[in-house]
Amino acid sequence: MIAITVRPRQSAIYEAVVRENLLRDAGALVRRSLKGARCIVVSDENVAPLFAERVIESLRQESFAVELITIALGETSKTLSQAGALCDQLCAAGLDRSSFLISLGGGVVLDLVGFVASIFLRGIPYVSVPTTLLAQIDSCIGGKTGVNSVAGKNLIGSLHQPALVIVDTDTLQSLPPRIWNEGLAEAVKHGIIRDRALFDSVASVNREDPAEFIARNLEIKAGLIAEDECEEKDVRALLNFGHTVGHAIEHAAGLGTLLHGEAVSLGIVAAAHVSVRRAGLSLGECERIIAMLRACHLPTEIPPGISREKIFAALMHDKKFRNGRIRFVVTPEIGRAHLAENVTLEDLREAIRLTSA
């Protein structure tokens, strides 16, 4: 078992553990980390039939009282109304401040459950059990929780770190190719901002034994969180590479049209074009980034049916705008990135044009 220790500057230290066939040990791992006796597992209608029984049985073997709540699949569940409904269900189940939640699923479930845990009774613990590659290498750690609003993605949320993260690589064997591939977009991002060797390895990762690959991605993110949990020093903000434009494209397309990782892939292409213009990224390096995304079977051109005006409207609601200026992550070369203050809306407009089909 590989254990990555996450050391946030302002929150409690916790571990992300990675291994195959780890769900059977979920109860013992949770017992080591949490003292509460009652918990609720929240999953979606696709994941619950595959893995919930295994997790629940493991928890019951450790004498936890546990119930299951299943939500609808997809981004349509990442809403304030769904968060409120979950809170009502937790009240009805009689949970108190010694209880905890377990999020079992992909990024939508993890974001939603983390947010509910942060607001229910003003905050209870939660455990993340990610079951997609994207969730296992990115959203399972860091504590960014939230739901979407009509104006854009993740505009309503909080910072609430998990108490434990359990990454069972066996859950990836059930993923269809498209869901596997979207996770690779976040690995490409990690390679661009921090680790050229990781970048070079993304397209050739061994799907049958991805534990070390997952662990390296988590190490990169954990390191940034340890330096700057709350984005006070512009270090953690590097993780936003590709996300400013990516979130806007995802929102403009209509939530659920593009997978999150697919939208991030398009955002990475746009960020690479901005980097050529504002950070000195060479055209050759820009093409390498695009070629890697293609090798991962990810989109590199915005489909013509997505309104460019809707993209720009969504951009204006992005959380990374401060005092009317965009704080945009750029890369001067693969393996390094920094936050730029000189990126203009015209730069973004041109980058989106270059990214368009």
Residue, then its C-alpha position, 0 to 999 in steps of 0.5 A: m500500500i502506498a500512503i501519501t501524507v497530505r499536510p495542509r497548512q491550516s487543516a488537519i493532516y490526513e492520508a491518501v492510501v493507494r492499493e488494489n483491492l482496498l475497499r475490503d479494508a475500508g472499515a479498518l482504515v476508517r476505524r484508524s482515522l475516525k472515532g464516530a460510530r455512525c456514517i452514511v455512504v453517498s454514491d451515485e446510481n452507477v457506482a453504488p451497485l458496483f462497490a457500495e455493498r463491499v464498502i458497507e460490509s467492511l464498515r459493519q465488520e468494524s462495528f460502524a452503523v452505516e446506511l446508503i444514500t444513492i443520488a442521480l448520476g452526473e453534474t445535474s446532481k451538483t446543485l444547492s437543491q441536491a445538497g439541501a436534500l442530502c442535509d434533510q436526509l442526514c437529519a432524518a437519519g439522526l446523524d450528529r456531530s460525531s457522525f461522518l460521511i463517505s463519498l463513493g464515486g467520481g468527482v461529482v459525488l466527492d464535490l457534493v458530499g464534501f460540501v454537504a459535510s462542510i455545512f451539515l451541523r456546521g461541519i462533520p468529517y468525511v472520507s473520500v473513496p474515489t472510483t474514477l481516474l480523474a477523482q483518484i489523481d485530483s479531486c479526492i484531495g485538497g478540500k475544494t468542495g462545491v456545487n454549480s450555479v446557473a452562472g458557472k461551475n463550482l461557484i458555491g462551495s467551501l474548503h473542507q479537507p477529508a479525514l481520509v482518502i481511500v484509493d482502490t485501483d481495482t475500481l478503475q477496471s470498470l471504467p469505459p475508455r472515455i471516462w478513463n481518458e478524461g482523467l488523463a487530462e489532469a495528469v497532463k496538467h500536473g506534468i505541465i506545471r510540475d513534472r516533465a517526466l510525468f508529462d512524458s509518461v501519461a499516454s503510456v500509463n499501465r491501466e492494469d497497474p496504475a498505483e505509482f502513477i496515481a501516487r505521483n499525481l497525488e504527491i504533486k497536488a499534496g505538495l502544492i496544498a502543503e505550501d498554500e492550502c487556501e491560495e494565499k501565496d499563488v502556489r496552489a493556484l497553479l492547479n488551475f492550469g487549463h481550468t479557467v477556459g475549461h470550466a467556461i467551455e464546459h458550462a457553455a456546452g451545457l453541463g453533461t455535454l462534455l466530461h470535465g476532463e474533456a473540457v479541461s483538455l480544451g482549456i489546456v490547449a487554450a492555456a498553451h496558446v496563451s503561454v506562447r503569447r505571454a510566457g515565452l512557451s515555444l511553438g514546439e512545446c505548445e505542439r507537444i502539449i497538444a500532441m500528448l492530449r491527442a495521444c490520450h484520446l482527448p479533444t483539442e478543438i472546441p466543437p463548432g456547436i458551442s457558442r463562443e459568446k457563452i464561453f466568454a460570458a462564463l469566463m466573466h464569472d470565473k472565481k479567478f477574476r479579481n478586481g476585474r483582472i484575470r489571474f491566469v496560469v501560464t507555462p514557459e516550458i513543460g514542467r514549470a508554471h506561474l501565475a500571470e497578471n498580464v493576460t487580457l481578455e483579448d489574449l483569451r479570445e485569441a486562444i479560444r479562436l486558435t483552439s476552435a475547430 
